[in-house]
Amino acid sequence: MTVKTRRLRELLDSGKFLYMPSAATPLEGRLAEAMGVPVVYTGGYVTGASRMITEPLLTMDEQVRVAGEVARAVQVPLIADAGAGFGEPLHTMRTVREFAVAGVAGIHIEDQLFPKRAHYHAHQVHAIPLADFTAKIRYACRQRDETDRDFVIIARTDTCREFGLGEAIPRINAAAEGGADLGLLFPRNREEAEAAPRLASVPLIWVQSRGNRDGRPILPLGDLEQMGYRGCIDAQILLGAALHGMKQALAELISTGNYTGIGDAEFTALRRKSRI
């Protein structure tokens, strides 16, 4: 048990809706914490994008290192994307140990093939058989119980994106029987979004995938809470907003030779707040 894993369990047990923006750097994590978010998240997408490496090519070491850097910079718990567990069930056990040692409070493990296909972000699903997925979850939960019983295991299925709830819900429920604490899937529309929490046997986390290419909805946090979701991972918000702001600043400087978007007083305040 650690302070952060215990705190994450307390937050989950409280029933409070948890907003979790994804942070790829310690600075982003510290900002999110300063703004009052209860949990920070480090996703595979932002880890890869911030380092110009497509997510399917990330290694466990890279993802553990990045998530650990953010986790050490904040006092709130951090949940991380552990992909497909970086291998078979025994590899997944090691994945749990490595993230726990790095100070991460929980991870999600998905039913994609490992290694991921390089065209993963073309929203193609390469799901492993249900029995193989549940084996990974069982072994991950066995390692959780040995390493830190408060460490959180989230079962993620990508199958809803192609096959709908009829395929995804049985996978989440089978993973729950194997010991998963939470579930994560990708409803294709509002109707599926509303139905999923009622059909799942564990609480669900919503993923807000801004700019997704397969038409999945972006829903207000209040709606998600009313639907029964336990929390929301905002997968691209900080990286996307930062890149947008940097693009605007450079465009103004290149075209006018000056930047007026933020005044000197605001820069001074930002520099003061970002000091370690």
N, C-alpha and C positions, 0 to 999 in steps of 0.2 A: 504494500500500500504506500502511495505517496500522497503528498498534500494535493497535488493537482488531479490525480485520478479520483481521490476521495471527493474533491470538489465537483468534478464532473458528474459523479454518481449522485451527489446531493442535488445538483441542478436538474438532472433527469428525473429523479424521484419527486422533485417539487412540482412537476407538471408544467413548469414555466416554459413558454415558447422561447426557443433559443435561436437568436440570429447570429450566424457565423460567417463573416466575410473571409474570403481567401487571401492569405498574405504570403508572398514569395520572398520577402526580406524581413529582417528584424525590425526595420523602421516602419514598415507597413503594419506589422503585428503590434508594435508599441502604439502607433496611432489608433488602431482599432481599440486597443485596451483603454487608451486615454479617452476615447469617445464613449466608453461605457459598455462595449459588447461583452457578454459573459463568457464566450468561447471563441477562439480563433481557429481557423482552418487553413491548412496548406494543401492545395490540390496538385495533382500531377500536371494539369494543364498550365497553371501559372509557373510551376517549377520549370517545365520545359520551355515555355514561351519566354520567360525572363532570361533564359540562358541560350535562347535560339537553338534548342534541341527539341525536335518533335517528341511529344510525350511517349509514344511507344518505344523510343530508343533509350529512355531513362533507365538507369540501373538502380537497384535497391540502395546502394551506397549513396548515390546522388540524392535520392528522395529522402532518405534518413538524415543525411547531412543538412539539407535545406530546412526540413521540418524541425530538426533539432536546434538549428540556429534561431529560428523564430520562437520556438518553445522556451529557450533559455532567456529570451529578451522580454518575456511577458510573465506576469504572475497568474494570469487566468489559464485554464486548461486549453490545450490545443489538440485538435483532431486532424489526422493526416490521411491522405490518399495512399493506400498501400497497393494499388493496382490489383493484379491477379495473385497477390501473395508472393510474387517473384518466383514462381515455380510450382512444384507439386506439394502435397500436404506437409512433408517434412521441411521443405523450403519455407513454407508458410509459417511453421513454428518458429523458425529462426527469424523470420520477418517480424513476428510479434515481439520477440526478445529484443531485437535491435531498435525498434521504435520505442519500446518501453525504456530501455537504457538511455536513449537520447532525450528523455523527458517528455515524450508525447503521451497524451492521456487516453487516446483511442485511435483506431484506424478503421477504414472500410476496405473490405476484400470483395472482389467482383468475380463474376463467372465468365469473364473473357478468356480466350486462349492466352497462354504465355509461351513465348514472348508475343506481345501484341503485334498485330499487323500494322504496317506503316501507314495504311490508309484508314486507320481507326477513326480519324476525325471526319471522314466522309460519311459518317453515321451508318457504317456497316457493322452488323452484329456477328461476332464469331464466338458463340457461346459454347462452353464445354458441357458435357452431359450432366444432368442433375446429380447423379451419384458422385461424380468427381467434385462438383462444387460443394456438396454437403460434406464430403470428406475433408476438404480444405477448411471449412468452417469448424467442423468438430475438432480437428487438430489445432486450429488457431485458438479455440476456446480452452482446450486442454492446456496449451502453453500459457494462456491468460491466467488460468487458475493456479498454475505453478509459479508464475512470475509475479503477478499482482492481480488479485481477484477483482480489484476495482477498475482495471484497464478495460476499456469498452471495445467490443467487437461489433461492427456494423456489417451486415450482409448486404451486398449490392448486386442487383441483377440488371443487365442491360437489355434483356430480352423484350421488355415492354415496348421498347422503341420500335421494334419490328413486328412482334407477334401479339402485343397487347397484354392486358391483365390476366387473361386466361392462362398464359404461360408464366408470367412474372410472379403472380401471387403464390402459386404452389411452390415456387423456388424460395421465396422469402419465408413462407411458413415452414418449409422443410429445414431451412437454415435456422429458424427459431427453435425447432425441435433439437437441433444440434448444439444449441447454446448461445446463438447470436442474441445480442442485447437490443439491437435496433435493425430496421430494414431501410433500404434505399432503392428506389426504382425510378423510372422516367416516364410518367404518364404522358400520353400523346395529345391530350386535350383536357378541357375542364371537366367533362363528364368522368373520365378515368381518374383525374386528380381527386374528385370528390369521393369516388367509390373506393379508392385504394386503402385509405385508413380504416374503413369499415371491414374490409376483407382480410387485412393483414393481422396476424396473431401477435405481432410486436409493434411498438410505435414506429412510425416512419419519419424519415428526414427528407425534406424536399430539396432538390437541387435547382437553384435559379441559374439557368444557363443562358445568359444574355448573349444575343447574336447567334444562337444555335441555328444550324442549317436544316434541321428536320422539322421545323414548325412547332416545337413544343412551347406551351404557353409560359409567359412571364406573369406571375400572379402576385397581387399585393400581400404583404405579410399578414395583415389582418384576416384576409380570406383564408390563407393557409392555416392560421391558428384555429379559425372556426371550423375548418374541415377536419381538424384533429391531428394535424402534423405536429410532431414534437419540436421541430426546429427547421431552419432553412440555411443551407449552405449557399452563399452567394459566390459563385465560382470564379467570376472574372471582374467583379466590380472595381477593386482597387487598382489592379493592373490596367484595366481598360480606361478608367478615369485618368490615371496618371499619364498613360500614353497619349490620350486625347489632349490633355492639358499641355504636355510637352510639344506635341505637334502644333498646337495653336501658338505657343510661345515662339517656336522657331520660325513659323511662317511669318509672324509679325516682325520679328527681328530681321529676317532675310529680305522682306519686302520694304520695310521702313527704316531699318537701322536702329530701332528702339523697341522696348517692350513696356507696355503699360498695363498688362493684365494684373500684376500684383505690385503695389507700391512698396517703397523702402521700409515703411513701418511694418507692413505685413511680412516682408522678408526677414526683418529683425526678429519678429515674434516667432516665425517658423524656425529660424536658426536656434533661438533660445529653447524652444520646445523639443527640438530634435537632438539636443546635447545628451550624451550618455553620462 
